[in-house]
Each structure stands twice: as structure tokens, then as C-alpha cells.
Amino acid sequence: MGFFLSKYSKFEKTLPDVAGKVFAITGTTSGTGFVAAETVAKHNGVVLLLNRPSSRSEESLKKLRAAVPEGQFVPIDCDLQDFSSVRKACAQIKETYTSLYCLSNNAGIMATRDEITNDGYEKQMQTNHLSHFLLTKELFPLLLESAKEQGDARIVQHSSLGRHSTTSNIFDGEFLEKKEKDGMLGGDDDGGGFGQGPEWQRYYQTKLANSIFCQALHDKLGASDDHQNILSLAAHPGISATNLAGHLKFGMVMKLMLIPFRLFLGQSPEDGAMGLLKAMMDRKENLKGGTLYGPKLTTGYAVAGDNMGYETNTKHKEMLWRKSEEAIGASFVV
């Protein structure tokens, strides 16, 4: 992809063996999540695959088992657009496992229509952030146990460059609030073009939420002597050739315009997964809590990025935590 030779193969060789460690990853049917699951399995980790039940998830599991025949893959039904499904998945995990080394909140949807879930929340925000907040809260005791047993555990949010594209770089709490019906967050503008329109602003808000959640969780972990061995991290894929935008309808002119964009500025799903995998698997001494890892620009090796003020803003962090607790109907005390 682009003028860059793939860097993933060289990067993957730097990752340690993770035998005996359990990884829970959301959204593994394709793209970076699929690459992450395959890579963890190649390095001998146990991989819990949290996906919505579908023929797509079944097919991806077959592909993973074919790619890594000796891999330890455990499929777990988890629909991120349904809080009850998330809770059921967590209960299943807690019944089977006593510790969890890494929770990778990877799954995401992009620029979908202005619709709410059955729980009453904007579809992108519930999928990309709120359900991951719930997962983190429910599985936190298992992460604590891993930190005690192995001296290490990590929670990884998968953000994107889109976090920098919210209107005036403002994190708006309205996107975290319950709605009565579809169409209450800007509607849809099919003619807005790629990256433009209210459906994209809703997406950008979710990606900023991912980064703010990482920062808020890092603060809370740092305030407790008992939680120093749990790292709160984030990642971004740069511009990666996944099917995240596969549902979008582009006219011929837009399709032609996107060809050079992807050719010169994009990278493969494997290269796009390097930030996520570094946060999930790299040795603890190579990581720093509260850091987001990804390419410096749109492609390349994963490096530590700089946090912008709107990602570390105290009011943003407090608002996100409070409204996320309200959404899931439970306090999350770290």
C-alpha cells in the first residue's frame, strides 16, 4: 500500500512470547482486529474473540484457525450495540477465566446513519465507546488479578486520527446522552463527501472519547498504589486499508479521488495494526501509561504520540466518566 514496503513482518519479530496470557479483543472479523488476533495467537497467547454473532464472525474464525492451526481462539458472542449482550459476554468470561492480561477495545463503526440503539444511545458512540467502557468496568477485576499474578496488565483503546477533527476540537457531552428517537444528533448528509457531514462528526466524537477514556483511566490508575501495574494505553492505525468504510456509498468521482489518497497516504491492515499490537503485546518497559501509539503521520512504525489539550482536558475527562456511568447504569470505581 502506497510507496512504503510493509513494515509489519519486521515489527512482528520484535514482539515477545505471550504464552499463558489471555487477551480479549473486540471486533476481530477483519482489519486490524483480525491481524491482532492472529498475531497474539502466533505468539502463543489465548485470544478471546468478542464479536456480534454472524456468518462473518464464523468465517473469520475459520480463517484464523487456518492461519494459526495451533492457536488458542475462543469465540464469545458480544454485540456492542446491546448492553445486555456485553454483560452476558463478561459473565461468560468471568466464569471461565480468573485473570485477563489485556483488554483490547478495538471494534468500531464509522459514519453510520443517525440512529439510536435499543438502549437509546447513538449507535456509533455505544459501539465505539460506551460498550467498551462497560467491558472495562466489568472485566477490571480480572485485569487486576493479572497485574498481581504477572506484574502486568493493560487496557487499550483504539482511537484514530479522526479524534482531531471534531468541530473546534470540542468534546460534546450530548453525544453520550440517551435519546428518544433516531435523528437527534444532526441527521444525515449523504452529499457531504468523504469525511464531511454530521455522520462523520458523530464518528469523530467517538474517537475523541476513546482517547479521553484512556487519559481518564490512566489518571485513576495512577492515583492508586494497587493499580500501578495496569497500563491504560491507546492506539491509532493511521490511514489503513480496512473495510471500515465499506458500507459507504461513493459516486464515481469520489471513488476516483480516493484512489491516490489511499495509494500515497495509506497502508495495509497489518501495518495499521502495529500501534494496537505494540500497546497490547510489547514489553512493559517499552511502554508508558497514558500514551497513544501509532504512525507519526498516516503510515509507518508505531511511535508514542503527543496528547493534545482537548484529550487531557480535566473537564472532558470528568464529563466522559460521569456520563458513561450514567449510560451503563453503574459506577466504575477504579
C-alpha positions in Angstrom: 0.0 0.0 0.0 1.5 3.3 -1.0 5.2 3.7 -1.6 6.0 2.1 1.7 7.2 -1.5 1.9 5.3 -3.4 4.6 6.9 -3.0 8.0 4.7 -5.4 9.8 6.9 -8.5 9.3 9.9 -6.9 10.8 7.8 -5.3 13.6 6.2 -8.6 14.5 9.5 -10.3 15.2 10.1 -7.8 18.0 7.0 -8.8 19.9 7.6 -11.2 22.9 6.1 -14.6 23.5 2.9 -14.2 25.5 2.2 -17.9 26.4 -0.2 -18.2 29.4 -1.6 -14.7 28.9 -5.3 -14.1 28.0 -6.3 -11.3 25.6 -9.8 -10.2 25.0 -10.2 -8.3 21.6 -13.4 -6.8 20.3 -14.0 -6.6 16.5 -11.8 -9.4 15.1 -13.7 -10.3 12.0 -11.5 -8.2 9.7 -8.9 -5.4 9.5 -6.7 -4.5 12.5 -8.7 -6.7 14.9 -8.2 -9.8 12.7 -4.5 -9.0 12.5 -4.2 -8.5 16.2 -5.9 -11.8 17.0 -3.8 -13.7 14.5 -0.6 -12.1 15.9 -1.4 -12.8 19.5 -2.1 -16.4 18.7 1.2 -16.8 16.7 2.9 -15.7 19.9 1.1 -18.3 22.0 -1.5 -16.1 23.7 -5.1 -17.1 24.4 -7.4 -15.0 22.3 -11.0 -14.2 23.3 -12.8 -13.1 20.1 -15.6 -10.7 21.1 -17.9 -10.3 18.1 -21.6 -9.9 17.2 -22.9 -13.4 16.2 -23.0 -13.5 12.4 -21.8 -15.6 9.4 -19.0 -13.1 9.1 -17.7 -13.9 12.6 -17.9 -17.6 11.8 -16.0 -17.2 8.6 -13.3 -15.1 10.2 -12.8 -17.7 13.0 -12.2 -20.4 10.3 -9.6 -18.1 8.6 -7.9 -17.5 12.0 -7.7 -21.2 12.7 -6.4 -21.9 9.3 -3.8 -19.3 9.6 -2.7 -20.4 13.1 -3.7 -24.1 13.5 -2.2 -24.3 16.9 -3.7 -21.0 18.0 -6.0 -20.8 21.0 -9.1 -18.9 19.8 -12.2 -18.6 22.0 -15.3 -17.1 20.3 -17.6 -15.1 22.6 -20.8 -13.6 21.4 -20.8 -9.8 22.2 -22.9 -7.3 20.4 -21.6 -3.8 21.3 -24.9 -2.2 20.3 -26.6 -4.1 23.2 -25.5 -3.6 26.8 -27.2 -6.8 27.9 -25.1 -8.7 25.4 -22.0 -7.1 26.7 -22.9 -8.0 30.2 -23.6 -11.6 29.2 -20.2 -11.8 27.4 -18.5 -10.5 30.6 -20.3 -13.0 32.7 -19.1 -15.8 30.4 -15.5 -14.6 30.6 -15.6 -14.4 34.4 -17.0 -17.9 34.7 -14.1 -19.3 32.7 -11.1 -17.1 33.5 -9.6 -15.8 36.7 -7.3 -13.2 35.1 -7.1 -11.2 31.9 -3.8 -9.8 30.7 -5.1 -7.4 28.1 -8.5 -5.9 27.1 -8.3 -4.5 23.6 -11.2 -2.2 22.9 -10.7 -2.4 19.2 -14.1 -2.6 17.5 -15.6 0.4 15.8 -18.0 1.6 13.2 -17.7 4.8 11.1 -20.0 7.4 9.7 -23.2 5.4 10.1 -26.7 6.9 10.0 -28.2 9.0 12.8 -29.8 6.0 14.7 -30.0 5.0 18.3 -29.6 1.5 19.7 -32.3 -0.3 21.7 -30.6 1.1 24.8 -31.3 4.6 23.5 -27.7 5.8 22.6 -26.2 7.0 19.4 -25.1 3.8 17.5 -21.5 4.8 16.9 -21.0 6.1 20.4 -22.4 3.0 22.1 -20.4 0.7 19.8 -17.1 2.6 19.8 -17.0 3.9 23.4 -19.9 3.2 25.8 -19.9 -0.6 25.5 -16.1 -0.6 25.8 -16.5 1.5 29.0 -18.9 -1.2 30.3 -16.5 -4.0 29.2 -13.6 -2.3 31.0 -15.7 -1.9 34.2 -16.9 -5.5 34.2 -13.6 -7.1 33.4 -11.5 -4.8 35.6 -11.2 -7.4 38.5 -9.7 -9.9 36.1 -7.1 -7.3 34.9 -6.3 -6.6 38.5 -5.7 -10.3 39.1 -3.3 -10.4 36.1 -1.4 -7.4 37.4 -0.9 -9.2 40.7 0.0 -12.6 39.2 2.2 -11.5 36.3 3.1 -7.9 37.3 1.5 -6.5 34.2 -1.9 -5.9 32.6 -3.1 -3.4 30.0 -6.3 -1.8 28.7 -6.1 -0.5 25.2 -8.5 1.9 23.4 -8.4 2.0 19.6 -8.8 5.7 18.5 -8.0 7.3 15.1 -6.7 10.4 13.5 -10.4 11.5 13.4 -10.1 12.5 17.1 -8.5 15.7 15.8 -11.4 16.5 13.5 -14.2 17.4 15.9 -15.7 20.8 15.4 -13.4 23.3 17.1 -11.8 20.3 18.9 -14.6 20.2 21.4 -15.8 17.1 23.2 -19.6 17.4 23.4 -21.3 15.5 26.2 -24.6 15.5 24.2 -23.2 12.6 22.2 -23.0 10.5 25.3 -26.6 11.1 26.4 -29.7 9.0 25.9 -32.0 9.9 23.0 -35.7 9.3 22.5 -35.6 8.6 18.7 -33.4 8.4 15.6 -32.2 11.6 14.0 -31.5 13.7 17.2 -27.8 14.2 16.6 -27.5 16.1 13.3 -29.3 13.8 11.0 -27.5 12.6 7.8 -25.9 14.4 4.9 -25.2 11.9 2.2 -23.9 14.7 -0.1 -21.4 16.0 2.3 -18.5 14.0 0.8 -15.9 11.7 2.5 -15.1 13.0 6.0 -17.8 15.6 5.9 -21.3 15.9 7.4 -22.9 15.1 10.8 -22.4 11.4 10.5 -18.7 12.0 10.4 -18.8 14.4 13.3 -20.5 11.7 15.4 -17.7 9.4 14.5 -15.0 11.9 15.4 -16.7 12.4 18.8 -16.4 8.6 19.5 -12.7 8.6 18.5 -12.0 11.6 20.8 -13.9 9.7 23.5 -11.6 6.7 23.1 -8.6 8.9 23.7 -10.1 10.8 26.6 -11.2 7.5 28.2 -7.5 6.3 28.0 -6.4 9.5 29.8 -9.1 9.4 32.4 -8.4 5.8 33.2 -4.7 6.5 33.3 -5.3 9.2 35.9 -7.4 6.9 38.1 -4.9 4.0 37.9 -2.0 6.4 38.8 -3.8 7.6 41.9 -3.9 4.1 43.4 -0.8 2.2 44.7 -2.5 -1.1 44.0 -3.0 -0.3 40.3 0.5 0.7 39.2 0.9 -2.5 37.1 -2.1 -1.8 34.9 -1.4 0.3 31.9 -4.1 2.5 30.2 -3.0 2.9 26.6 -4.4 3.9 23.2 -3.5 3.4 19.6 -4.4 4.6 16.1 -3.9 2.9 12.7 -3.0 5.9 10.7 -4.7 5.5 7.3 -5.2 1.8 6.9 -6.9 -0.2 4.1 -9.6 -1.9 6.1 -13.3 -2.3 5.4 -14.4 0.2 8.0 -15.8 2.4 5.2 -17.2 -0.5 3.2 -20.8 0.5 3.9 -20.4 4.0 2.5 -21.8 4.7 -0.9 -19.5 6.7 -3.1 -20.1 8.2 -6.5 -17.7 7.5 -9.4 -16.0 10.9 -9.0 -15.4 10.3 -5.3 -14.1 6.8 -5.9 -11.6 8.2 -8.4 -10.5 10.9 -6.0 -9.9 8.4 -3.2 -7.5 6.2 -5.3 -4.5 8.5 -5.0 -5.4 9.3 -1.4 -5.2 5.6 -0.4 -2.3 4.8 -2.7 0.0 7.5 -1.4 -1.2 8.0 2.1 -2.5 4.6 3.2 -1.0 1.3 4.5 -2.1 -2.3 4.9 -4.2 -3.6 7.7 -1.1 -5.4 9.0 0.9 -2.2 9.2 -2.1 -0.3 10.5 -2.3 -2.8 13.4 1.2 -2.1 14.7 0.1 0.6 17.1 -2.6 -1.6 18.6 -0.2 -4.6 18.8 2.6 -2.5 20.4 0.2 -1.4 23.2 -1.2 -4.9 23.6 1.9 -7.0 23.5 5.1 -5.1 23.8 7.2 -5.4 26.9 6.1 -3.2 29.8 9.4 -1.4 29.9 8.9 -0.2 26.3 5.5 1.4 27.1 4.3 4.4 29.1 0.8 4.6 30.6 -1.5 7.3 29.1 0.3 7.1 25.8 -1.3 6.7 22.3 0.8 4.6 19.8 0.6 4.8 16.1 2.4 6.1 13.0 3.8 9.6 13.3 1.7 10.7 10.3 -0.5 8.4 8.3 1.9 5.4 7.8 4.9 3.9 9.4 6.0 2.2 12.6 4.1 2.8 15.8 5.6 5.6 17.9 4.4 7.4 21.0 2.2 10.4 20.1 1.7 13.7 21.8 -1.6 14.3 23.6 -3.5 17.4 22.7 -5.1 19.6 25.3 -8.6 18.5 24.4 -7.6 14.9 25.0 -6.2 15.6 28.5 -8.8 18.4 29.5 -9.9 17.7 33.1 -13.5 18.8 32.4 -13.6 16.4 29.4 -12.3 13.5 31.4 -14.7 14.1 34.3 -17.7 14.6 32.0 -16.9 11.4 30.0 -16.6 9.3 33.1 -19.8 10.7 34.7 -21.9 10.4 31.6 -20.5 6.9 30.7 -21.5 5.7 34.2 -25.0 7.1 33.7 -25.3 5.3 30.4 -24.3 1.9 31.7 -26.3 2.4 34.9 -23.4 1.6 37.2 -20.5 3.3 39.0 -17.0 2.3 37.8 -14.7 2.8 40.8 -11.0 2.2 39.9 
